[in-house]
Amino acid sequence: MTVQGLIDKGIFHVVNLGKGRLKKITTPFCCDLLSIAMVRAPEGCAWVTVIGNINTLAVAALTDAACIILAEGAVLDEAASKKAEEQEITVLSADMPIFEAAFKVFCQLHAETDL
């Protein structure tokens, strides 16, 4: 599934629409500790976090995440919002808990296979 495919499902709100909409999502990834995310976030992941600052965008760019999903009602701060626009990073959001958001991504990725 691509980032655009996930957006089209209408599960998440679009905060910023980046250039990587055709990027394939490989897996959901949950982490709120940026130093761990820098090392362990898999390329192409849909990164689910509650951290909405400029450092999150830097880590997403560094790890080549497909998109960021802000869970628990988290929002980008003003600097991060501007940086997401400048760097064309796709950021989605949801009021649901981190696990639930990641599970929804997982289910969409595996919708056509047996779990």
C-alpha positions as CSV (number, residue, x, y, z in Angstrom):
1,M,0.0,0.0,0.0
2,T,1.2,3.5,-0.8
3,V,0.9,6.6,1.4
4,Q,-1.8,7.9,-1.0
5,G,-3.6,4.6,-0.6
6,L,-3.6,4.9,3.1
7,I,-4.8,8.5,2.8
8,D,-7.6,7.4,0.5
9,K,-8.9,5.0,3.2
10,G,-9.9,8.1,5.3
11,I,-8.7,6.7,8.6
12,F,-6.3,9.5,9.3
13,H,-6.5,13.3,8.9
14,V,-4.0,14.9,6.5
15,V,-1.8,17.5,8.3
16,N,0.7,18.0,5.5
17,L,0.7,16.4,2.1
18,G,4.3,15.6,1.0
19,K,5.9,14.5,-2.2
20,G,6.2,10.9,-1.2
21,R,2.5,9.9,-1.7
22,L,3.5,7.1,-4.1
23,K,6.0,5.7,-1.6
24,K,5.2,2.1,-0.5
25,I,4.5,1.7,3.2
26,T,6.6,-1.3,4.5
27,T,5.3,-1.5,8.1
28,P,4.0,0.6,10.9
29,F,6.6,1.7,13.5
30,C,5.8,3.0,17.0
31,C,8.4,5.0,18.9
32,D,8.5,8.2,20.9
33,L,12.2,8.1,21.7
34,L,13.9,9.9,18.8
35,S,17.3,8.3,19.4
36,I,15.8,4.9,19.1
37,A,13.7,5.8,16.1
38,M,16.9,7.1,14.4
39,V,18.5,3.7,14.6
40,R,15.5,1.4,14.3
41,A,12.8,3.0,12.1
42,P,12.7,0.8,9.0
43,E,12.8,2.5,5.6
44,G,9.3,3.1,4.2
45,C,7.6,2.8,7.6
46,A,4.5,4.7,8.7
47,W,6.0,6.1,11.9
48,V,3.4,6.5,14.6
49,T,4.3,8.9,17.4
50,V,3.1,11.7,19.7
51,I,6.1,13.9,19.2
52,G,5.2,16.8,16.8
53,N,8.4,18.8,16.7
54,I,11.0,19.6,14.2
55,N,13.3,16.8,15.4
56,T,10.6,14.3,14.4
57,L,10.7,15.6,10.9
58,A,14.5,15.3,10.8
59,V,14.4,11.7,12.0
60,A,11.7,10.8,9.5
61,A,13.9,12.3,6.7
62,L,17.0,10.5,8.0
63,T,15.3,7.1,8.2
64,D,13.3,7.6,4.9
65,A,10.0,7.0,6.6
66,A,7.1,6.9,4.2
67,C,5.0,9.2,6.5
68,I,4.5,10.3,10.1
69,I,1.3,9.7,11.9
70,L,0.7,11.8,15.0
71,A,-1.5,9.8,17.4
72,E,-3.3,10.7,20.6
73,G,-4.4,14.1,19.2
74,A,-0.8,15.3,19.0
75,V,-0.1,18.2,16.7
76,L,2.9,19.7,14.9
77,D,4.3,22.8,16.6
78,E,4.6,25.9,14.4
79,A,8.3,25.3,13.4
80,A,7.6,21.7,12.6
81,S,4.6,22.6,10.5
82,K,6.7,25.0,8.4
83,K,9.5,22.4,8.0
84,A,7.0,19.7,6.9
85,E,5.8,22.0,4.2
86,E,9.4,23.0,3.2
87,Q,10.7,19.4,3.1
88,E,7.4,18.0,1.7
89,I,7.0,15.3,4.4
90,T,3.6,13.7,4.6
91,V,2.2,14.0,8.1
92,L,-1.1,12.4,9.1
93,S,-3.0,12.6,12.5
94,A,-5.5,10.8,14.6
95,D,-7.0,11.1,18.0
96,M,-6.7,7.3,18.6
97,P,-3.9,5.7,20.8
98,I,-0.6,4.9,19.2
99,F,-1.2,1.1,19.2
100,E,-4.6,1.5,17.6
101,A,-3.2,3.8,14.8
102,A,-0.4,1.4,14.1
103,F,-2.8,-1.6,14.1
104,K,-5.0,0.2,11.6
105,V,-2.0,0.6,9.3
106,F,-1.0,-3.0,9.8
107,C,-4.5,-4.2,9.0
108,Q,-4.6,-2.1,5.8
109,L,-1.2,-3.5,4.8
110,H,-2.4,-7.1,5.3
111,A,-6.0,-6.7,4.2
112,E,-5.5,-9.1,1.3
113,T,-3.6,-11.7,3.1
114,D,-4.3,-14.1,6.0
115,L,-3.1,-12.9,9.3
